[in-house]
Amino acid sequence: MRISKLRTTTVAVPYRVDEAWAFGRRSGQVSVLLEMQTDEGVVGLGEAAAYPSADVVNAVFRTLEPLVVGEDPLAIERMIHRIDLVGTWHHVRASSPAIAAVEMACWDVLGKVCGQPLVNLLGGRFRDRVEYFYYVARVSPAEVAAEGRRATEAGFGTCYLKAVHDDPAADVERVAALRDGAGPHARIRVDANEAWSPGTAVRTVRAMQPYGLELVEQPVSGRNLAEMAYVRGRVDTPLLANEASWTRHDQLAVIRAGAADAISVDNQADGGLLNLKRSAGLCEAAGLPVVKHSLGELGVALAAATHVIAATPTFRYANQAYGALLSDDVTAGFGGPAAAYRDGCLDVPTGPGLGVELDPDKVARYAELYRCGADRFAFTDRDSATAPALPKA
């Protein structure tokens, strides 16, 4: 069997509410869908988040095509090694989502050829369902409280909240509102996206502690592990590394620096599902749990990660997904809005490969939406560009 063609489609699926964080916002998810065709008629699905942009991802796909077409899709390690070394892509992180999509499609082909769901090829089921958190995106305290109630009523056990203000006291107020809305038993996770200085981080996390935080994600710059270790040594709330831990090489540095209590891992940021599994093993050896991060994803990439998580013991926290934000999906019956989740969990697909199929009508609809209005879904936000990089120390 040989790969005969890579066919890509860029889609934009609107969010129910905007995603907002410290330095910007976006109103929907842009992904590049991959259909890997083979000379034996088996088609593998992949998905790349449009990070940093759909133009960059599609350019990487075009560069990868001569390295991939004609190769055996079942020789996954060989192909990725060829991309890394012959294609010299191991130096460029912006290439990772496209590479991850190619690898994902190969796994889908392998599962379909074997007649087995991917989870069975990655170690077998450790769990039958995978937990995801509820993404609380609204900004005002009243809206945050309402979203917290919505999360609890929908059965989600963990609420995830972005720090979005230059004044950290406003974020403390939002955490208090979330606790009030979600109730006493909900787990609350706060993500600062590197927005705080070390002093601000210590004071802010301490001020949030009475509301029972589960984790604080990347409170300070991921480029300075000494700052992360400084904050970790001065607060009681566990810290989750994210921007500091995009690749296995970064994760090893975080472990060595003692900079986090848990580590965020991402197959799209690190170029593949095998690397996601490797990250979990690396962290397990260090005695640290892992959490799946997302650059934003639809049902194809979500299904792929769900298989890996189901086969890996180290994922002990609720993982990141976009169900609370998405208004729809491009697959036939997997992922999508929060209503597709049961008690905050997704069942592991049972079909061969990824176990999901594209809905052609939805793909066409959201491809047209991207063509007609790509700018409204971009990461950029001109209003946030003038905001201070960090609050006062």
C-alpha positions as CSV (number, residue, x, y, z in Angstrom):
1,M,0.0,0.0,0.0
2,R,1.2,3.5,-0.9
3,I,0.0,7.0,-0.3
4,S,-1.3,8.4,-3.5
5,K,-2.6,11.9,-2.6
6,L,-3.1,14.4,0.2
7,R,-6.4,16.3,0.0
8,T,-6.9,19.2,2.4
9,T,-9.9,21.3,3.2
10,T,-9.9,24.4,5.4
11,V,-13.0,24.9,7.5
12,A,-14.2,27.4,10.0
13,V,-16.8,26.4,12.6
14,P,-18.3,29.2,14.7
15,Y,-18.2,29.2,18.5
16,R,-21.3,29.7,20.6
17,V,-19.4,32.4,22.5
18,D,-16.1,34.0,21.7
19,E,-12.9,32.5,23.2
20,A,-11.1,35.2,25.0
21,W,-7.7,35.2,26.8
22,A,-5.1,37.6,28.1
23,F,-3.9,38.8,24.6
24,G,-6.8,38.3,22.2
25,R,-10.0,36.5,21.2
26,R,-11.5,34.5,18.3
27,S,-15.0,33.7,17.3
28,G,-14.6,30.2,15.9
29,Q,-12.3,27.2,15.2
30,V,-10.3,27.0,12.0
31,S,-8.9,23.6,11.1
32,V,-7.4,22.0,8.0
33,L,-8.9,18.6,7.4
34,L,-6.7,16.0,5.7
35,E,-7.9,13.1,3.6
36,M,-4.9,10.8,2.9
37,Q,-5.7,8.7,-0.1
38,T,-4.0,5.4,-0.8
39,D,-3.6,3.3,-3.9
40,E,-5.7,0.6,-2.3
41,G,-8.7,2.8,-1.7
42,V,-8.3,3.2,2.0
43,V,-8.6,6.9,3.1
44,G,-7.1,8.1,6.4
45,L,-8.4,11.2,8.1
46,G,-6.3,13.8,9.9
47,E,-6.8,17.3,11.2
48,A,-4.4,20.2,11.8
49,A,-5.4,23.2,13.9
50,A,-4.8,26.4,12.0
51,Y,-1.8,27.4,14.1
52,P,-0.4,29.9,13.7
53,S,-2.6,30.3,10.6
54,A,-4.3,28.2,8.0
55,D,-2.0,29.7,5.4
56,V,1.1,28.4,7.2
57,V,-0.5,25.0,7.8
58,N,-1.4,24.6,4.1
59,A,2.1,25.7,3.1
60,V,3.6,23.0,5.3
61,F,1.2,20.4,3.8
62,R,2.5,21.4,0.3
63,T,6.1,21.0,1.5
64,L,5.3,17.7,3.1
65,E,3.6,16.2,0.0
66,P,6.8,15.1,-1.9
67,L,8.1,13.5,1.3
68,V,4.9,11.6,1.9
69,V,3.3,10.6,-1.5
70,G,4.6,7.2,-2.5
71,E,5.4,6.2,1.1
72,D,3.9,3.3,3.0
73,P,1.3,4.7,5.4
74,L,1.8,1.8,7.7
75,A,5.5,2.6,8.2
76,I,4.6,5.5,10.5
77,E,7.9,5.8,12.4
78,R,9.9,5.7,9.1
79,M,7.8,8.4,7.5
80,I,7.9,10.8,10.5
81,H,11.7,10.3,10.7
82,R,11.9,11.1,7.0
83,I,9.9,14.3,7.5
84,D,12.0,15.3,10.5
85,L,15.4,14.7,9.0
86,V,15.1,14.8,5.2
87,G,12.5,17.6,5.4
88,T,14.5,19.3,8.2
89,W,11.2,20.0,10.0
90,H,12.5,19.0,13.4
91,H,13.7,22.6,13.8
92,V,10.4,24.4,13.1
93,R,7.6,24.2,15.6
94,A,5.0,25.9,13.3
95,S,5.2,22.8,11.2
96,S,3.9,20.5,14.0
97,P,0.1,20.6,13.4
98,A,0.5,19.6,9.7
99,I,2.9,16.8,10.5
100,A,0.6,15.6,13.3
101,A,-2.3,15.5,10.8
102,V,-0.2,13.3,8.4
103,E,0.7,11.0,11.2
104,M,-2.9,10.9,12.5
105,A,-4.1,9.9,9.0
106,C,-1.6,7.1,8.9
107,W,-2.9,5.7,12.2
108,D,-6.4,5.9,10.8
109,V,-5.3,3.9,7.7
110,L,-3.6,1.4,9.9
111,G,-6.7,0.9,12.1
112,K,-8.9,0.5,9.1
113,V,-6.6,-2.1,7.5
114,C,-6.4,-4.0,10.8
115,G,-10.1,-3.6,11.5
116,Q,-9.3,-2.3,14.9
117,P,-10.0,1.0,16.8
118,L,-6.9,3.0,17.4
119,V,-7.0,2.5,21.1
120,N,-6.3,-1.2,20.6
121,L,-3.1,-0.5,18.6
122,L,-1.8,1.9,21.3
123,G,-1.9,-0.4,24.3
124,G,-5.6,-1.2,24.7
125,R,-8.2,0.4,26.8
126,F,-7.1,1.6,30.2
127,R,-10.4,3.5,30.4
128,D,-13.6,3.4,28.3
129,R,-14.4,7.1,28.6
130,V,-12.2,10.2,28.6
131,E,-13.0,13.3,30.7
132,Y,-12.8,16.8,29.3
133,F,-13.3,20.1,31.0
134,Y,-15.9,22.8,30.4
135,Y,-14.4,25.9,28.8
136,V,-15.8,29.0,30.5
137,A,-15.2,31.8,28.0
138,R,-17.4,34.7,29.1
139,V,-15.8,37.7,30.7
140,S,-18.0,39.4,33.2
141,P,-18.6,37.8,36.7
142,A,-22.3,37.4,36.1
143,E,-21.7,35.6,32.8
144,V,-19.0,33.5,34.4
145,A,-21.4,32.4,37.1
146,A,-24.0,31.6,34.5
147,E,-21.6,29.5,32.6
148,G,-20.5,27.7,35.8
149,R,-24.1,26.7,36.4
150,R,-24.5,25.6,32.8
151,A,-21.4,23.4,33.2
152,T,-22.6,21.7,36.4
153,E,-26.1,21.1,35.0
154,A,-24.5,19.5,31.9
155,G,-22.5,17.1,34.2
156,F,-19.0,18.5,33.7
157,G,-16.8,18.1,36.8
158,T,-14.1,20.7,35.8
159,C,-14.4,24.3,34.7
160,Y,-11.6,26.0,32.9
161,L,-11.3,29.8,33.1
162,K,-8.9,32.2,31.3
163,A,-7.3,35.1,33.1
164,V,-8.2,38.0,30.8
165,H,-7.7,41.2,32.7
166,D,-4.8,43.6,33.2
167,D,-6.0,43.9,36.8
168,P,-5.6,40.5,38.5
169,A,-8.2,41.5,41.1
170,A,-10.8,41.3,38.4
171,D,-9.8,37.7,37.7
172,V,-10.1,36.9,41.4
173,E,-13.6,38.3,41.2
174,R,-14.4,36.0,38.2
175,V,-13.1,33.0,40.0
176,A,-15.3,33.8,43.0
177,A,-18.3,34.1,40.6
178,L,-17.4,30.8,39.0
179,R,-17.3,29.0,42.3
180,D,-20.7,30.5,43.2
181,G,-22.2,29.4,39.9
182,A,-20.6,26.0,39.5
183,G,-21.1,25.0,43.1
184,P,-18.9,23.7,45.9
185,H,-17.9,20.4,44.2
186,A,-16.8,21.7,40.8
187,R,-13.0,21.7,40.1
188,I,-11.8,25.0,38.9
189,R,-8.7,25.5,36.7
190,V,-7.3,29.0,35.8
191,D,-5.1,29.6,32.8
192,A,-3.0,32.9,32.8
193,N,-1.3,32.2,29.4
194,E,2.0,33.7,30.7
195,A,0.3,37.0,31.5
196,W,1.6,37.6,35.0
197,S,4.9,38.6,36.5
198,P,6.3,36.3,39.2
199,G,5.2,38.7,42.0
200,T,1.8,39.2,40.5
201,A,1.4,35.4,40.1
202,V,2.2,34.7,43.7
203,R,-0.2,37.3,45.0
204,T,-3.0,36.4,42.6
205,V,-2.8,32.7,43.1
206,R,-2.9,33.1,46.9
207,A,-5.9,35.4,46.5
208,M,-7.7,32.7,44.5
209,Q,-6.8,29.8,46.8
210,P,-9.9,30.2,49.1
211,Y,-12.0,29.3,46.1
212,G,-10.4,25.9,45.8
213,L,-8.4,25.9,42.6
214,E,-7.5,22.5,41.1
215,L,-4.6,23.9,39.0
216,V,-3.2,27.2,37.7
217,E,-1.9,26.9,34.2
218,Q,1.2,28.8,33.0
219,P,1.0,31.8,35.4
220,V,4.3,33.2,34.2
221,S,6.5,33.1,31.0
222,G,7.2,29.6,29.8
223,R,10.6,30.8,28.6
224,N,11.9,31.2,32.1
225,L,11.7,28.0,34.1
226,A,13.4,29.6,37.1
227,E,10.4,32.0,37.4
228,M,8.0,29.1,37.2
229,A,9.9,27.3,39.9
230,Y,10.0,30.5,42.0
231,V,6.2,30.8,41.9
232,R,5.7,27.0,42.5
233,G,7.7,27.3,45.7
234,R,5.5,30.1,47.0
235,V,2.0,28.9,46.4
236,D,0.0,25.9,47.6
237,T,-2.0,25.5,44.4
238,P,-0.4,23.1,41.9
239,L,1.0,24.6,38.7
240,L,0.4,23.2,35.2
241,A,3.0,23.9,32.6
242,N,1.7,24.6,29.0
243,E,3.6,27.2,26.9
244,A,6.7,25.8,28.7
245,S,6.0,22.2,27.7
246,W,5.0,22.1,24.0
247,T,7.4,19.4,23.0
248,R,9.0,16.4,24.7
249,H,12.3,18.3,24.8
250,D,10.6,21.2,26.7
251,Q,8.9,18.8,29.1
252,L,12.2,17.3,30.0
253,A,13.5,20.8,30.8
254,V,10.4,21.5,33.0
255,I,11.0,18.3,34.9
256,R,14.6,19.0,35.5
257,A,13.8,22.6,36.7
258,G,11.1,21.4,39.1
259,A,8.9,24.0,37.5
260,A,5.5,22.4,37.6
261,D,3.2,19.8,39.4
262,A,1.6,18.6,36.2
263,I,2.4,18.9,32.5
264,S,0.3,19.8,29.5
265,V,1.0,17.7,26.4
266,D,-0.3,18.1,22.9
267,N,0.0,15.9,19.9
268,Q,-0.5,18.8,17.5
269,A,2.2,20.9,19.1
270,D,4.7,18.1,19.2
271,G,3.9,16.5,15.8
272,G,2.0,13.3,16.4
273,L,0.1,10.8,18.5
274,L,3.2,8.7,19.2
275,N,4.8,11.8,20.7
276,L,1.8,12.3,22.9
277,K,2.2,8.8,24.2
278,R,5.9,9.4,24.6
279,S,5.3,12.6,26.6
280,A,3.0,10.7,29.0
281,G,5.7,8.1,29.5
282,L,8.4,10.7,30.1
283,C,6.2,12.5,32.7
284,E,5.2,9.2,34.3
285,A,8.9,8.4,34.9
286,A,9.2,11.8,36.6
287,G,6.1,11.1,38.8
288,L,4.0,13.8,37.1
289,P,0.5,13.5,35.7
290,V,-0.3,14.9,32.3
291,V,-3.2,16.9,30.7
292,K,-4.0,17.0,27.0
293,H,-3.8,20.5,25.7
294,S,-5.5,21.7,22.5
295,L,-4.7,24.4,20.0
296,G,-8.4,24.1,19.1
297,E,-9.8,21.0,17.4
298,L,-12.8,19.5,15.8
299,G,-14.1,15.9,15.9
300,V,-11.3,14.2,13.9
301,A,-8.4,15.4,16.1
302,L,-10.5,15.1,19.2
303,A,-11.2,11.4,18.4
304,A,-7.5,10.7,17.7
305,A,-6.5,12.2,21.1
306,T,-9.3,10.4,22.9
307,H,-7.9,7.0,21.7
308,V,-4.4,7.9,23.1
309,I,-5.7,9.1,26.4
310,A,-7.9,6.0,26.8
311,A,-4.8,3.8,26.4
312,T,-2.6,5.8,28.7
313,P,-2.8,5.8,32.6
314,T,-1.1,9.1,33.2
315,F,-4.0,11.3,32.1
316,R,-5.6,11.9,35.5
317,Y,-7.2,15.3,35.1
318,A,-9.9,16.5,32.8
319,N,-8.4,17.3,29.4
320,Q,-8.9,20.3,27.1
321,A,-11.6,20.3,24.4
322,Y,-13.8,22.9,22.9
323,G,-17.3,21.4,23.3
324,A,-18.4,24.2,25.6
325,L,-17.6,26.8,22.8
326,L,-18.4,25.0,19.5
327,S,-21.7,25.4,17.8
328,D,-21.3,22.4,15.6
329,D,-18.7,19.9,14.2
330,V,-17.7,18.4,10.8
331,T,-17.9,14.7,11.9
332,A,-21.0,12.5,11.9
333,G,-21.8,12.2,15.5
334,F,-18.5,12.6,17.5
335,G,-17.5,15.6,19.6
336,G,-19.0,19.0,18.8
337,P,-21.1,21.0,21.3
338,A,-21.3,20.2,25.0
339,A,-24.5,18.3,24.5
340,A,-22.4,15.5,22.9
341,Y,-20.6,14.9,26.2
342,R,-22.0,12.6,28.9
343,D,-21.0,13.8,32.4
344,G,-18.1,15.7,30.9
345,C,-16.8,12.6,29.1
346,L,-16.6,11.2,25.6
347,D,-16.9,7.5,24.9
348,V,-13.9,6.1,23.1
349,P,-14.9,5.4,19.4
350,T,-15.3,1.7,18.6
351,G,-15.0,1.8,14.8
352,P,-11.8,0.9,13.0
353,G,-9.0,3.5,13.0
354,L,-10.1,6.8,14.5
355,G,-13.7,5.6,14.4
356,V,-15.1,8.8,12.9
357,E,-16.3,9.9,9.5
358,L,-16.7,13.4,8.0
359,D,-20.1,14.8,7.3
360,P,-19.8,16.0,3.7
361,D,-22.6,18.6,3.9
362,K,-21.1,20.1,7.1
363,V,-17.6,20.1,5.6
364,A,-18.9,21.9,2.5
365,R,-20.8,24.4,4.6
366,Y,-17.9,25.3,6.9
367,A,-15.4,25.4,4.0
368,E,-17.6,28.0,2.4
369,L,-17.8,29.9,5.7
370,Y,-14.0,30.0,5.8
371,R,-13.7,31.2,2.2
372,C,-16.2,34.0,2.8
373,G,-15.0,35.2,6.2
374,A,-11.6,33.8,7.3
375,D,-10.6,37.1,9.0
376,R,-13.3,36.8,11.7
377,F,-11.9,33.5,12.9
378,A,-8.2,34.6,13.2
379,F,-6.2,34.7,16.4
380,T,-5.4,38.3,16.0
381,D,-7.1,41.1,18.0
382,R,-6.0,44.7,17.3
383,D,-7.5,46.0,20.5
384,S,-5.4,43.7,22.6
385,A,-2.1,44.7,20.9
386,T,-1.9,47.9,22.9
387,A,-2.4,46.1,26.3
388,P,0.6,45.9,28.6
389,A,2.6,42.7,28.3
390,L,2.5,42.1,32.0
391,P,0.6,43.6,35.0
392,K,2.7,45.7,37.4
393,A,4.9,43.6,39.6
